[in-house]
Amino acid sequence: MQQDYLIRATALNGKVRAFAANITGILEELRARHKTSPVATAALGRTLAAAAMMGAMLKGEEKLTIQVKGNGPIGQIVVEANADGDLRGYVDDPSVELPLNGKGKLDVAGAVGTEGFIYIIKDLGLREPYRGSTPIVSGELGEDFTYYFAKSEQTPSAVALGVLVDTDRTVRTSGGFIIQLMPGLAEEEIAELEARLSGLPPITTMLDQGLSLEAILNEVLEDVQVKERMDLQFRCKCSQERVEQTLISLGRDELEDMIARNEPAEVVCHFCNETYRFDTEHLQALLERAL
């Protein structure tokens, strides 16, 4: 399978900046790990694609978390990304099944809900993280991130996000693009861009046809200058050592109680669904390290 990747580009003499991402492999790994239903896969994938591109807007050690908290049955969607192209994420209820919507498509808005908020938390290395939020406007997520950029970051943007789930429930293709208008664009340039966007097939159709991200941006924009190409990968920060530290931080009383019950402890990572098991002997060793 082709390596997932992202490109950052400019167009119209720098008056437009653009991002495009293919996250098909990462989303398939998350689908397999979390056993997500098709509609949960679609909701997670759209959020993941947005996070990948927003991560590319960061620098150095900066990272961000996206929380989509709607009133739909999927519950919360949580995705993390950083400037190095590392991605991970989960949904509260991966087993949600819904009928197709009126257009015969996966009902992402039905799963996410049409009321609630999108929260963006950016760790920029400062004392306090940056927090932005905007209301969910449709639950389809592309429109919701478009609204976020306009209202929270004052950047007019067009956001396209898509996931194509195959008949065997695996991810056939997934990705997206973000087109952002910089100051200085003439009205006729904006009008032409809007016309191109409105005539464009879905992002999943173009990816499924084998179009590269570069070719997709060339469908939308003229004079595309690719500034960066970056690999994307699933990467979780959990580890045996981190889980041990978490258990130690519970304190002696909690650890003694676990040992007294003589049952193995299990810790499951939300993000990657990896299970860490600790038998009584291991818990006893952690107790000796606890203050």
C-alpha positions as CSV (number, residue, x, y, z in Angstrom):
1,M,0.0,0.0,0.0
2,Q,1.2,3.5,-0.8
3,Q,2.6,5.5,2.1
4,D,0.2,8.0,3.5
5,Y,1.4,11.6,2.9
6,L,0.5,15.3,2.9
7,I,1.5,18.2,0.8
8,R,1.6,21.9,1.6
9,A,1.4,24.3,-1.3
10,T,0.7,27.9,-2.4
11,A,-1.1,29.2,-5.5
12,L,-2.0,32.5,-7.2
13,N,1.4,34.1,-6.2
14,G,1.1,33.1,-2.6
15,K,-2.4,34.5,-2.2
16,V,-3.8,31.0,-1.6
17,R,-2.3,28.4,0.7
18,A,-3.3,24.8,0.3
19,F,-3.0,21.5,2.1
20,A,-3.9,18.0,1.0
21,A,-3.6,14.7,2.8
22,N,-4.1,11.0,2.0
23,I,-4.6,9.0,5.3
24,T,-6.0,5.7,3.9
25,G,-3.5,3.4,5.5
26,I,-3.6,5.1,9.0
27,L,-7.4,5.1,9.0
28,E,-7.5,1.4,8.0
29,E,-5.1,0.6,10.9
30,L,-7.3,2.5,13.4
31,R,-10.4,0.7,11.9
32,A,-8.9,-2.7,12.5
33,R,-7.7,-1.7,16.0
34,H,-11.0,-0.2,17.2
35,K,-13.3,-2.4,15.0
36,T,-15.2,0.7,13.9
37,S,-18.5,0.4,12.0
38,P,-18.5,2.1,8.6
39,V,-20.2,5.3,9.8
40,A,-17.8,5.5,12.8
41,T,-14.8,4.9,10.4
42,A,-16.1,7.8,8.2
43,A,-16.5,10.2,11.1
44,L,-13.1,9.3,12.6
45,G,-11.4,9.5,9.2
46,R,-12.8,12.9,8.3
47,T,-11.6,14.3,11.7
48,L,-8.3,12.6,11.2
49,A,-7.7,14.1,7.8
50,A,-8.5,17.6,9.2
51,A,-6.1,17.0,12.1
52,A,-3.3,15.8,9.7
53,M,-3.5,19.1,7.7
54,M,-3.9,21.3,10.8
55,G,-0.8,19.5,12.3
56,A,1.1,20.6,9.2
57,M,0.3,24.2,10.1
58,L,2.4,23.7,13.3
59,K,6.1,23.9,13.8
60,G,8.7,21.9,15.7
61,E,7.4,20.2,18.8
62,E,3.9,21.7,18.6
63,K,0.9,19.4,18.6
64,L,-2.9,19.7,18.6
65,T,-5.9,17.8,19.9
66,I,-9.3,17.9,18.1
67,Q,-12.4,17.0,20.2
68,V,-15.7,16.7,18.3
69,K,-18.4,16.7,21.0
70,G,-21.8,16.4,19.3
71,N,-25.2,15.1,20.5
72,G,-25.1,12.0,18.2
73,P,-24.7,8.3,19.3
74,I,-21.0,8.1,18.4
75,G,-20.2,10.3,21.4
76,Q,-16.9,12.1,21.4
77,I,-14.3,12.0,18.6
78,V,-10.8,12.6,19.8
79,V,-7.8,13.0,17.4
80,E,-4.2,14.1,18.0
81,A,-1.7,15.3,15.5
82,N,1.7,17.0,15.4
83,A,4.1,18.8,13.1
84,D,5.9,15.5,12.3
85,G,2.9,13.9,10.7
86,D,2.1,11.5,13.7
87,L,-1.6,10.8,14.1
88,R,-3.8,8.8,16.5
89,G,-7.5,8.9,17.4
90,Y,-10.6,7.2,18.6
91,V,-14.4,7.6,19.0
92,D,-16.4,6.9,22.1
93,D,-18.7,4.3,20.5
94,P,-17.0,2.6,17.6
95,S,-19.9,0.2,17.0
96,V,-22.6,2.8,16.0
97,E,-24.7,1.5,13.0
98,L,-27.1,3.9,11.2
99,P,-29.1,3.6,8.0
100,L,-27.8,5.5,5.0
101,N,-28.8,9.1,4.8
102,G,-31.2,10.6,2.2
103,K,-28.3,10.8,-0.4
104,G,-27.5,7.1,0.0
105,K,-24.3,7.9,1.9
106,L,-23.0,7.0,5.3
107,D,-24.9,9.2,7.8
108,V,-21.9,11.0,9.5
109,A,-24.1,13.9,10.7
110,G,-26.5,11.4,12.2
111,A,-23.7,9.7,14.1
112,V,-21.9,12.9,15.2
113,G,-25.0,15.0,15.8
114,T,-26.0,18.4,14.6
115,E,-25.6,20.2,18.0
116,G,-22.4,20.5,20.1
117,F,-19.0,21.9,19.6
118,I,-15.6,21.3,18.0
119,Y,-12.7,22.1,20.3
120,I,-9.2,22.6,19.0
121,I,-6.4,22.5,21.7
122,K,-2.9,23.5,20.4
123,D,0.1,22.9,22.6
124,L,2.5,25.6,21.2
125,G,5.1,25.1,24.0
126,L,3.7,28.0,26.0
127,R,2.6,27.9,29.6
128,E,-1.0,27.5,28.6
129,P,-2.3,25.7,25.5
130,Y,-4.3,27.6,22.9
131,R,-8.0,26.6,23.0
132,G,-10.5,27.4,20.3
133,S,-14.0,26.2,19.8
134,T,-17.0,26.7,17.4
135,P,-20.5,25.2,17.3
136,I,-21.2,22.2,15.1
137,V,-23.1,23.6,12.1
138,S,-23.9,20.4,10.2
139,G,-22.2,17.4,11.7
140,E,-20.8,16.4,8.3
141,L,-17.4,17.8,9.6
142,G,-16.1,19.4,6.4
143,E,-18.5,22.3,6.8
144,D,-17.8,22.3,10.6
145,F,-14.1,22.8,10.1
146,T,-14.7,25.4,7.4
147,Y,-16.8,27.3,10.0
148,Y,-14.1,26.9,12.6
149,F,-11.4,28.5,10.4
150,A,-13.7,31.4,9.5
151,K,-14.8,32.2,13.0
152,S,-12.0,31.1,15.3
153,E,-8.9,31.7,13.1
154,Q,-10.5,34.4,10.8
155,T,-9.2,32.6,7.8
156,P,-11.7,32.0,4.9
157,S,-11.2,28.4,4.0
158,A,-12.7,25.6,1.9
159,V,-12.4,22.2,3.7
160,A,-13.1,18.9,1.9
161,L,-12.9,15.7,3.9
162,G,-13.9,12.2,2.8
163,V,-13.8,8.5,3.5
164,L,-14.8,5.7,1.2
165,V,-15.6,2.4,3.0
166,D,-15.5,-0.8,0.9
167,T,-18.2,-3.5,1.0
168,D,-16.1,-5.6,3.4
169,R,-16.0,-2.5,5.8
170,T,-12.3,-1.8,5.2
171,V,-11.1,1.7,4.2
172,R,-10.9,2.0,0.4
173,T,-9.6,5.6,0.5
174,S,-9.6,8.6,2.8
175,G,-8.2,12.1,2.7
176,G,-9.0,15.8,2.3
177,F,-7.8,19.2,1.3
178,I,-7.9,22.7,2.9
179,I,-7.8,25.8,0.7
180,Q,-7.1,29.0,2.6
181,L,-7.5,32.5,1.1
182,M,-4.8,35.0,2.1
183,P,-5.2,38.8,1.9
184,G,-4.9,40.4,-1.5
185,L,-7.2,38.1,-3.6
186,A,-9.3,39.9,-6.1
187,E,-13.1,39.4,-6.2
188,E,-12.9,37.7,-9.6
189,E,-10.2,35.3,-8.4
190,I,-12.4,34.3,-5.4
191,A,-15.4,33.9,-7.8
192,E,-13.3,31.6,-10.1
193,L,-12.1,29.6,-7.1
194,E,-15.6,29.1,-5.8
195,A,-16.8,28.0,-9.3
196,R,-14.0,25.4,-9.5
197,L,-14.7,24.1,-6.0
198,S,-18.5,23.8,-6.8
199,G,-17.8,21.7,-9.9
200,L,-15.3,19.4,-8.2
201,P,-16.2,15.7,-7.6
202,P,-15.9,14.4,-4.0
203,I,-12.3,14.1,-2.7
204,T,-12.9,10.3,-2.3
205,T,-13.8,10.0,-6.0
206,M,-10.6,11.6,-7.1
207,L,-8.5,9.6,-4.7
208,D,-10.3,6.4,-5.8
209,Q,-9.5,7.2,-9.4
210,G,-5.8,7.2,-8.5
211,L,-5.2,11.0,-8.6
212,S,-2.2,12.2,-6.6
213,L,-2.7,15.0,-4.0
214,E,-0.7,17.2,-6.4
215,A,-3.1,16.5,-9.2
216,I,-6.2,17.1,-6.9
217,L,-4.9,20.5,-6.0
218,N,-4.3,21.3,-9.6
219,E,-8.0,20.5,-10.3
220,V,-8.9,23.3,-7.8
221,L,-6.1,25.9,-8.3
222,E,-3.8,27.3,-11.0
223,D,-0.1,27.8,-10.6
224,V,0.2,25.3,-7.7
225,Q,3.7,25.5,-6.0
226,V,4.3,22.5,-3.7
227,K,6.4,23.7,-0.8
228,E,6.6,20.5,1.3
229,R,5.8,16.8,1.0
230,M,5.6,14.9,4.3
231,D,4.9,11.3,5.2
232,L,2.0,10.7,7.6
233,Q,2.0,7.8,10.1
234,F,-0.1,6.3,12.9
235,R,1.9,6.7,16.1
236,C,0.7,6.2,19.7
237,K,2.6,7.5,22.7
238,C,1.5,4.7,25.0
239,S,4.0,2.2,26.4
240,Q,4.5,-0.3,29.2
241,E,6.6,2.3,31.0
242,R,4.0,5.0,30.8
243,V,1.3,2.7,32.0
244,E,3.5,1.6,34.9
245,Q,4.0,5.3,35.9
246,T,0.2,5.8,35.7
247,L,-0.4,2.9,38.0
248,I,2.3,4.1,40.4
249,S,0.8,7.5,40.5
250,L,-2.5,6.0,41.8
251,G,-0.7,5.6,45.2
252,R,0.0,2.8,47.6
253,D,-3.5,2.4,48.9
254,E,-4.9,1.8,45.4
255,L,-2.2,-0.6,44.5
256,E,-2.6,-2.6,47.7
257,D,-6.3,-2.8,47.0
258,M,-5.6,-4.3,43.6
259,I,-3.1,-6.8,45.0
260,A,-5.6,-7.8,47.7
261,R,-8.2,-8.6,45.1
262,N,-5.7,-11.0,43.5
263,E,-6.9,-10.2,40.0
264,P,-4.7,-9.1,37.1
265,A,-5.1,-5.4,36.3
266,E,-5.8,-4.4,32.7
267,V,-5.2,-1.0,31.2
268,V,-6.5,-0.3,27.7
269,C,-5.2,2.7,25.7
270,H,-8.0,4.8,24.3
271,F,-6.1,5.7,21.2
272,C,-4.6,2.4,19.9
273,N,-6.7,-0.1,21.9
274,E,-3.5,-1.8,23.1
275,T,-4.1,-3.8,26.3
276,Y,-1.5,-3.8,29.1
277,R,-1.9,-6.6,31.7
278,F,-0.3,-6.6,35.2
279,D,-0.3,-9.8,37.3
280,T,-0.1,-9.6,41.1
281,E,3.7,-10.1,41.1
282,H,4.1,-7.1,38.7
283,L,1.7,-5.0,40.8
284,Q,3.8,-5.9,43.9
285,A,6.9,-4.7,42.1
286,L,5.1,-1.4,41.3
287,L,4.0,-1.0,44.9
288,E,7.6,-1.1,46.0
289,R,8.4,1.8,43.6
290,A,5.4,3.8,44.8
291,L,6.0,6.5,47.5
